[in-house]
């Protein structure tokens, strides 16, 4: 299976402009799971990106491991969180010697898994690395999120780079697409890179059904107008918490 490395050309820019999501999501994870964990518990940040959430988990005293399919993202993560153990692996094919009290996957990372079978495979892998009684908390963009937020264009302009993102969604295919154009200053010349990032949305019943097939017990799910999801970045996003018996 090809390791998911679509973010390799985007890692530095992602870290610069999107890494802040960790500060938005940590209070939600604390509310849902972390406040019930013993201090020093082992936790896994699955699809950890450039490591900002892993860094915060480590600062709060959790024994943290970060996993991502992008080598470039992990290179930056090791700089952002030098006390965290990071590994380059695909979420659909996890091989770790440790067991964890909790696993987290945030910022719609699992929407990049483009089939229900692949999503169930991730769920089974997470189940395998959790301790008995361990919890799995993750978010997914739902259909509402793509309809409300995945349209139009936006960009970032800095002295050494320009990044333009054009977003779209296909209701028939249940997919979202970001077409990224990146200009980076390399020495005295500008270098252009173009690449897509694709996602798929799933129905709530599909997600819950695949969690059960993987062996999980459901605890709760949070979405809609829940006050802990304040802010436009959470519009159309749902958080799920499942438990390994």
Phi, psi and omega in degrees: 000131180291128178293138182285108184232025185298338182273359182307311182287353190248358194300311183296320181289320176302313181301322183289319192248342183237356181297339183296346183302332179303322180290335179281327189267336184302314179300329178291315178295324177297317180295320187276323191224309196298323184296345179262359181271151174289137177306137181085005180297147176281131181226153179241127172264103185271130188061058193282351180061227183267016162087011182293319177293318177301320179297318180292319177300318179295318179299328181276003172099005179274142176282104196251136170240139177243139181227134177206153180277349184262117178298321181293321177297318181292324176303315180288323178301320180295332175284321182288331185220074186295342180271359183260142173276124180242144177226147177262104178210159176271139181298339179276357185211066185274135174223095182234143180278347186267162169240149190235149175282334179206148174234136180236143171217118190231177179058049179047032180301320185284349171293344176286348174281117196264012176213153177297324179296319177295321179295318178297324178298318176300314181301318180293322177296318178296316178305319184292329184264358177275145168291160171301132184084357180289157184242147179241116179242129182209159175243157175219142167288131176260176184306319180303322181296320179290320181295325185270330189243338185264072177201144180086190185230157172208168182202168175230135180236119177232172182297328185249003177198155172229130181233123178241129181237125177249120185252147179204166175215157181236108184293328180291319181272350183059044182232154171238153183218134171247119174262114187255130170243123186236126172248125179235138178278114179246102186068242180254005184238151176265136180245131181257137175227134177237134178200154177260153168236125185244150177222165174225144175255155182232152176285153181302319181293326177296316182296312182295322179296319180288328174298316180295319179298328179283351177109359184281152164261138179276139174255304183196164171218146187230129178194195176063234185261019179302131185297339180285351179254039179293146176111146185294334181293341180262001179297125181077013179252141178233139176256135179242142173231123180233156186235139172275124182300000000 
